Amino acid sequence: MDSIVVSCDKELSKISRDIYGHFSEHLGRCIYGGFWVGKNSEIPNINGYRKDVVEAFREIKIPNLRWPGGCFADEYHWRDGIGAYETRKKMINTHWGGVVEDNSFGTHEFFGLCETLGCKPYVNGNVGSGTVQEMSEWVEYITFAGESPMSRLRQQNGRKEPWKLDMFGVGNESWGCGGNMKPEYYVDLYRRYQTYVRQYGADKIFKIACGPNAGDFNWTEVLMREAAGLMDGLSLHYYSVEPDWVTRPTATGFDEHGWYNMISKAGWMETLVRRHDEIMTKYDPEKRVALVVDEWGTWHKVEDGTNPGFLYQQNTIRDAIVAGLTLNIFNNHADRVRVANIAQAVNVLQSPVLTEGSKMIKTPTWYVFHMYKPHMDASLLATRVATNQIGPDDARIDAVSASASCKDGKYTVTFTNAELGGSKQMSISLAGLAGKIKGADARILTSSGMTLCNTFDAPETITERPLETQILDSEIRMTVPAMSVVSVEIKV
């Protein structure tokens, strides 16, 4: 029997709800046809925002949304996306598909979307091809309430009151598509640019420096050594990708080795977080600076017949397990990881939601976010997992990953079971709750086949459902099928 032991009598760090954030880039059909259809669309909408997509993200209580990129951020000039639609500048989206970007979705539309979703805005500024003045004036346009050229311009465009800007990223992937910079060069730019991300009024802007690409530990060393005191967060980007970038299979075209290999790669997030945290702690022992994992998820070959620059992929139970495993890692490192954004929200990479014309479906990944909601702003509890190792020699992984938290008198345990065959007898021991458990509500997400997915013709092939449990004093037992993600809420 596999077991999870939860120390319920010792609360650790708070799990920031912002770990459960999402990412919306001007890429493929994430914005256009995803979040935004326009006010005159026949597709039901709320002031131009697609109603079914908005409702889906409201249901998982989306805490924050990152925009406009991604690589697009460092070729985006915000003045092109304000004012009357007919006067907005058209451009070529050189990073993603070479399509025309008409800038009909800009600053006003993004902040309106965040207000409609009820989430924090996370804006990424242009360092790669933008100026300090451009970035400074954008922040002023968004947040300044007094009399100035930028506040007057905002009012001329229909918005009198400023918006609250919760998070601002100074550049994106400056080591790559954002300028191919060395860390020593970028850190000087960061120090300069962030100076002009002014705080107007009482609302603090959480400043995020461009951090490393996956295991580039030297980048973290340089940024923390030279600028830790000038940042609130340092970003980290890591995708789980098949080894061969060119011939890798689609999201539904993998074999048994591909199953274990992808989940093993997702598990490397644990090592990345630990090692970057160690470097950050050298310069920030109080852990004031957050590790912001604002791009993560699976990256498969695009679906056949789609634009390769649109990064449209399907979503199976394997992706759900990657999501559950990754969120467990973030929860367990809540003292350092306080913001994260899965890539991306709609129709791009590991999306919780897919659309096609007037149809919308929730992917297995959406259900993981739905099941993990109780962790938001809860107190982390220490867990110990006893399980077996599975997979081939080059992709060995623990069969079970887990995290636990408590909030408002309820305890939540989430875990993933990556076994491909058979069922597991699982035991959750809740140390400190002997004789106090009144009930347990367990939900499971599983699939009858590893490559199955929700489609527009069969949208509920993979959905969460109740799971039967047995309570034995301070222990909860259950039988868990292969390929599953489980959430258990315990009442005391």
C-alpha positions in Angstrom: 0.0 0.0 0.0 1.3 3.4 -1.0 1.0 6.0 1.8 1.0 9.8 2.3 1.6 11.1 5.8 0.5 14.6 6.5 1.7 16.6 9.5 -1.5 18.4 10.4 -0.2 20.0 13.6 2.4 22.2 12.0 1.5 24.8 9.4 4.2 26.0 7.1 4.3 28.7 4.5 1.1 30.2 2.9 0.4 28.8 -0.6 -0.1 31.9 -2.7 -3.1 31.8 -4.9 -1.0 33.4 -7.6 0.8 30.0 -8.1 -2.4 29.1 -10.0 -2.0 31.9 -12.6 -2.4 31.8 -16.4 -0.7 33.2 -19.4 -2.2 34.9 -22.5 0.0 35.8 -25.4 -0.7 37.2 -28.8 0.0 33.8 -30.2 -2.3 31.7 -32.4 -5.9 31.7 -31.1 -5.2 32.5 -27.5 -6.4 36.1 -27.6 -8.4 36.3 -30.9 -11.0 33.6 -30.9 -10.0 32.5 -27.4 -10.6 35.3 -24.9 -11.7 38.0 -27.5 -14.3 37.7 -30.2 -15.4 41.3 -30.3 -18.7 42.9 -29.3 -20.4 42.2 -32.6 -19.6 38.5 -32.7 -22.4 36.0 -33.0 -20.6 34.0 -30.3 -22.1 34.9 -26.9 -19.8 37.5 -25.3 -19.5 39.9 -22.5 -18.4 43.2 -24.0 -16.4 41.3 -26.6 -15.0 38.7 -24.2 -16.1 35.2 -25.0 -18.7 34.2 -22.4 -18.0 30.5 -22.2 -14.3 31.0 -21.8 -14.8 33.7 -19.1 -17.1 31.5 -17.2 -14.7 28.6 -17.4 -11.9 30.6 -15.9 -14.1 32.2 -13.3 -15.0 28.7 -12.1 -11.4 27.9 -11.4 -11.0 31.3 -9.7 -8.1 32.5 -11.9 -5.9 34.7 -9.7 -3.8 36.5 -12.3 -3.3 36.7 -16.0 0.0 37.5 -17.8 0.0 39.5 -21.0 1.0 40.4 -23.9 3.8 37.8 -23.9 6.0 35.8 -24.1 8.2 36.6 -27.1 5.5 38.9 -28.4 6.1 41.3 -25.4 9.5 42.4 -26.7 8.1 43.4 -30.1 4.9 45.0 -28.7 4.6 48.8 -28.6 1.6 49.7 -26.4 0.6 52.9 -28.2 -0.3 50.7 -31.2 -3.1 49.1 -29.2 -5.0 52.2 -27.9 -7.5 54.6 -29.4 -10.1 54.0 -32.1 -9.9 50.5 -33.7 -9.7 51.9 -37.2 -6.6 53.9 -36.4 -4.7 51.2 -34.6 -1.5 50.2 -36.3 -1.3 46.8 -38.0 1.9 44.7 -37.7 3.2 41.3 -38.6 3.5 38.9 -35.7 7.0 37.8 -36.6 7.4 35.3 -33.7 4.1 33.4 -34.1 2.9 32.4 -37.6 3.7 35.6 -39.5 0.0 36.7 -39.3 -1.2 40.2 -39.2 -1.8 41.6 -35.7 -4.4 44.4 -35.9 -4.0 45.5 -32.3 -7.7 45.4 -31.7 -6.9 43.8 -28.3 -4.7 46.3 -26.3 -4.3 47.8 -22.9 -8.0 48.8 -22.4 -9.2 45.4 -23.5 -6.7 43.5 -21.3 -7.6 45.4 -18.2 -11.2 45.0 -19.0 -10.7 41.3 -19.3 -9.0 41.1 -15.9 -11.9 43.0 -14.4 -14.4 40.6 -16.1 -12.5 37.6 -14.8 -11.9 39.1 -11.4 -8.2 38.5 -11.5 -4.9 40.5 -11.1 -3.2 41.9 -14.2 0.4 40.9 -14.9 1.8 43.0 -17.7 5.1 42.2 -19.4 7.1 45.2 -20.6 9.2 45.6 -23.8 12.9 45.7 -23.1 14.1 43.9 -26.3 12.9 46.5 -28.8 11.4 49.2 -26.5 12.8 52.2 -24.7 12.9 53.3 -21.1 10.6 56.2 -22.0 8.0 53.8 -23.6 7.9 51.6 -20.6 7.7 54.5 -18.2 4.9 56.1 -20.1 2.9 52.9 -20.3 3.0 52.5 -16.5 2.0 56.1 -16.1 -0.9 55.6 -18.6 -2.1 52.6 -16.7 -1.7 53.8 -13.1 -1.5 57.6 -12.7 -4.6 59.3 -11.3 -3.3 62.9 -11.5 -2.9 65.4 -14.3 -0.3 64.4 -16.9 0.0 63.8 -20.6 -0.5 60.0 -20.2 -3.4 60.3 -17.8 -5.1 62.7 -20.2 -4.5 60.3 -23.1 -6.1 57.5 -21.1 -9.1 59.7 -20.5 -9.4 60.6 -24.1 -9.5 56.9 -24.9 -12.5 56.4 -22.5 -11.0 55.5 -19.1 -11.0 58.2 -16.5 -9.8 56.2 -13.4 -6.5 54.5 -13.5 -6.2 50.7 -13.2 -4.4 48.8 -10.5 -1.3 47.2 -12.0 -0.4 44.3 -9.6 2.6 42.8 -11.4 5.0 44.1 -14.1 7.7 42.0 -15.8 10.8 44.0 -17.1 11.4 42.1 -20.3 10.8 38.5 -21.2 13.3 35.7 -22.1 16.0 38.3 -22.5 18.5 35.4 -22.9 16.6 34.3 -26.0 13.8 35.8 -28.1 13.8 39.0 -25.9 17.3 40.0 -27.1 19.8 37.2 -26.8 21.5 39.0 -24.0 24.1 37.9 -21.5 23.1 38.1 -17.8 25.7 40.8 -17.1 24.2 43.0 -19.9 20.6 42.3 -19.0 21.1 43.0 -15.3 22.3 46.5 -16.0 19.3 47.1 -18.3 17.0 45.7 -15.6 18.5 48.1 -13.0 17.9 51.0 -15.4 14.4 50.1 -16.7 12.9 49.2 -13.4 13.8 52.6 -12.0 11.2 54.1 -14.3 8.5 51.6 -13.4 7.1 54.2 -11.0 4.7 53.6 -8.2 2.0 56.2 -8.5 -0.2 56.3 -5.4 -0.5 53.7 -2.7 -0.7 50.5 -4.8 2.7 48.8 -5.0 3.7 47.3 -8.4 5.4 43.9 -7.9 8.5 44.1 -10.2 9.6 40.9 -11.8 13.1 40.6 -13.4 13.7 38.2 -16.3 15.2 35.1 -14.8 16.8 32.0 -16.2 16.0 29.5 -18.9 15.5 26.2 -17.1 18.9 25.2 -15.6 20.9 28.3 -16.3 22.0 28.8 -12.7 24.7 31.4 -13.6 21.9 33.7 -14.8 20.2 33.5 -11.4 23.6 34.1 -9.7 24.3 37.2 -11.6 20.7 38.7 -11.3 20.5 38.0 -7.6 24.1 39.3 -6.9 23.6 42.5 -8.8 19.9 43.4 -8.4 18.2 41.4 -5.7 17.3 44.5 -3.8 15.6 46.1 -6.8 13.2 43.2 -7.6 10.2 41.5 -6.0 10.3 38.4 -8.2 12.7 36.6 -10.6 11.1 34.6 -13.4 11.9 31.0 -14.4 10.8 29.3 -17.6 10.7 25.6 -18.1 8.8 23.4 -20.5 8.5 19.6 -20.5 9.4 18.7 -24.1 10.0 15.4 -25.9 13.8 14.9 -26.6 13.6 15.3 -30.4 12.2 18.8 -31.1 11.6 18.0 -34.8 10.1 14.6 -34.8 8.4 14.6 -31.4 4.9 13.2 -31.4 1.6 15.1 -31.0 -0.1 15.4 -27.6 -2.1 12.2 -28.4 0.5 10.3 -30.5 2.9 9.0 -27.8 3.8 5.5 -26.6 4.5 4.1 -23.2 8.0 5.4 -23.1 6.7 8.8 -24.1 4.3 8.7 -21.1 7.1 8.2 -18.6 9.6 10.4 -20.4 7.2 13.4 -20.3 6.3 13.0 -16.7 9.9 12.5 -15.8 10.8 15.8 -17.5 8.0 17.5 -15.6 9.5 16.1 -12.3 12.8 18.0 -13.1 10.9 21.1 -11.9 11.7 19.9 -8.3 15.4 20.1 -9.0 15.1 23.4 -10.8 13.2 25.1 -8.0 15.5 23.7 -5.3 18.7 24.8 -7.0 17.5 28.2 -8.0 16.2 28.7 -4.5 19.6 27.8 -3.0 21.3 30.5 -5.2 18.6 33.1 -4.4 18.9 32.3 -0.6 22.6 33.3 -0.7 21.5 36.8 -1.5 18.0 36.8 0.0 18.0 34.6 3.1 14.6 36.1 4.2 13.1 34.9 0.9 11.6 38.3 0.1 12.2 37.8 -3.6 9.7 35.3 -5.1 10.6 32.7 -7.7 8.0 33.4 -10.5 7.6 30.4 -12.7 5.6 32.3 -15.3 5.9 29.9 -18.2 5.6 26.1 -17.6 3.8 23.1 -19.0 4.0 20.5 -21.8 5.1 21.4 -25.3 4.1 18.9 -27.9 4.2 18.8 -31.7 1.2 20.9 -33.1 -1.9 19.1 -34.2 -1.9 17.9 -37.8 -3.2 20.5 -40.2 -2.7 23.5 -38.0 -0.4 26.4 -38.4 3.0 25.4 -36.8 3.4 28.9 -35.5 0.1 28.7 -33.5 1.3 26.0 -31.1 -2.2 24.4 -30.9 -2.1 21.0 -29.1 -4.5 18.6 -27.5 -4.5 17.5 -23.9 -4.7 14.0 -22.3 -4.5 12.6 -18.9 -0.7 12.7 -19.2 -0.9 16.5 -19.4 -3.2 16.4 -16.3 -0.7 14.4 -14.3 2.1 16.9 -15.4 -0.1 19.7 -14.1 -0.9 18.0 -10.8 2.7 17.0 -10.3 4.0 20.5 -11.0 1.4 22.2 -8.8 2.3 19.9 -6.0 6.0 20.9 -6.4 5.0 24.6 -6.3 2.8 24.1 -3.2 5.7 22.3 -1.4 8.0 25.2 -2.2 5.5 27.9 -1.3 8.1 29.8 0.8 9.9 30.7 -2.5 7.5 30.0 -5.4 4.7 32.6 -5.0 3.7 33.3 -8.6 3.3 30.9 -11.6 1.6 30.9 -14.9 0.8 27.8 -17.0 1.4 28.3 -20.7 -1.1 29.1 -22.1 -4.7 29.8 -21.2 -6.6 29.1 -24.4 -5.7 27.2 -27.6 -1.9 27.3 -27.1 0.3 24.6 -25.6 -1.1 23.1 -22.4 -4.4 25.0 -22.4 -7.1 24.5 -19.8 -9.6 25.5 -22.4 -9.9 24.9 -26.2 -12.3 26.6 -28.6 -13.4 25.9 -32.2 -15.9 28.3 -33.7 -18.8 28.5 -31.3 -17.7 25.4 -29.3 -15.6 25.3 -26.2 -14.2 22.4 -24.2 -12.5 22.0 -20.8 -9.3 19.9 -21.1 -8.1 17.5 -18.4 -5.7 20.3 -17.3 -8.7 22.5 -16.5 -10.0 19.9 -14.1 -6.7 19.7 -12.2 -6.9 23.5 -11.6 -10.5 23.0 -10.5 -9.6 20.2 -8.1 -6.6 22.1 -6.6 -8.6 25.3 -5.8 -8.7 24.7 -2.1 -4.9 25.1 -1.9 -5.2 28.8 -2.8 -4.1 30.9 0.1 -4.1 27.9 2.4 -1.3 26.9 4.8 1.1 24.3 3.5 1.5 21.1 5.6 4.5 18.8 5.5 3.9 15.5 3.6 5.9 12.3 3.4 5.2 10.0 0.5 6.0 6.3 0.4 5.7 4.9 -3.1 7.5 2.8 -5.7 9.6 4.0 -8.7 8.3 3.3 -12.2 9.3 3.8 -15.8 12.3 2.8 -18.0 15.9 3.3 -16.8 16.2 6.7 -18.7 12.9 8.0 -17.2 12.5 6.8 -13.7 9.9 8.6 -11.6 8.1 8.2 -8.3 4.7 6.7 -8.9 3.0 9.2 -6.5 3.5 12.9 -5.9 1.5 14.8 -3.3 1.0 18.1 -1.4 -1.3 19.1 1.5 -2.7 22.3 3.0 -5.3 23.6 5.5 -7.7 26.5 5.5 -10.8 27.5 7.4 -10.9 24.2 9.3 -10.6 22.0 6.2 -7.6 19.9 5.1 -6.8 19.2 1.4 -4.5 16.5 0.1 -3.8 16.3 -3.7 -1.8 13.6 -5.3 -1.0 12.1 -8.7 -0.6 8.4 -9.7 1.5 8.0 -12.8 1.2 4.2 -13.0 0.1 3.1 -16.4 -1.5 -0.2 -15.3 -3.4 -1.6 -12.4 -4.8 0.2 -9.3 -3.2 1.3 -6.1 -4.3 1.0 -2.5 -3.7 4.4 -1.1 -3.5 5.5 2.6 -3.5 9.1 3.8 -2.5 9.4 7.4 -3.4 12.7 9.1 -1.1 13.1 12.0 -2.7 15.2 14.8 -6.3 14.5 13.7 -7.0 11.3 15.5 -10.7 11.1 16.4 -11.4 14.4 14.8 -12.3 13.5 11.1 -15.9 14.0 10.4 -15.9 13.3 6.6 -13.8 13.2 3.4 -14.9 14.3 0.0 -12.6 12.8 -2.7 -12.6 13.6 -6.4 -10.7 11.8 -9.1 -9.6 12.6 -12.7 -8.7 9.5 -14.7 -9.0 8.0 -18.1 -9.6 4.6 -19.7 -6.7 5.2 -22.2 -3.5 7.2 -22.0 -4.0 9.0 -25.3 -7.7 9.8 -25.0 -8.7 13.5 -24.8 -11.8 15.7 -24.7 -13.0 16.6 -28.2 -15.6 19.0 -29.5 -17.7 16.0 -30.4 -17.1 14.2 -27.1 -16.3 17.0 -24.6 -16.7 14.9 -21.4 -14.5 11.9 -22.2 -12.2 12.9 -19.2 -13.9 14.7 -16.3 -13.6 14.6 -12.5 -15.9 12.4 -10.5 -16.4 11.2 -6.9 -14.0 8.6 -5.4 -15.1 6.4 -2.6 -13.1 6.5 0.6 -12.9 4.7 4.0 -12.1 6.6 7.2 -10.2 4.7 9.9 -9.6 7.1 12.8 -6.9 9.4 11.4 -6.4 7.5 8.2 -8.2 7.6 4.9 -8.0 4.7 2.5 -9.0 4.4 -1.1 -8.5 2.4 -4.2 -7.0 4.6 -7.0 -6.9 3.5 -10.6 -3.9 4.0 -12.9 -3.3 7.4 -14.6 -5.1 9.6 -12.1 -5.1 12.8 -10.2 -6.9 12.9 -6.8 -8.1 15.6 -4.5 -9.3 14.8 -1.0 -11.0 17.4 1.2 -11.2 16.4 4.9 -13.6 17.9 7.3 -12.9 18.0 11.1 
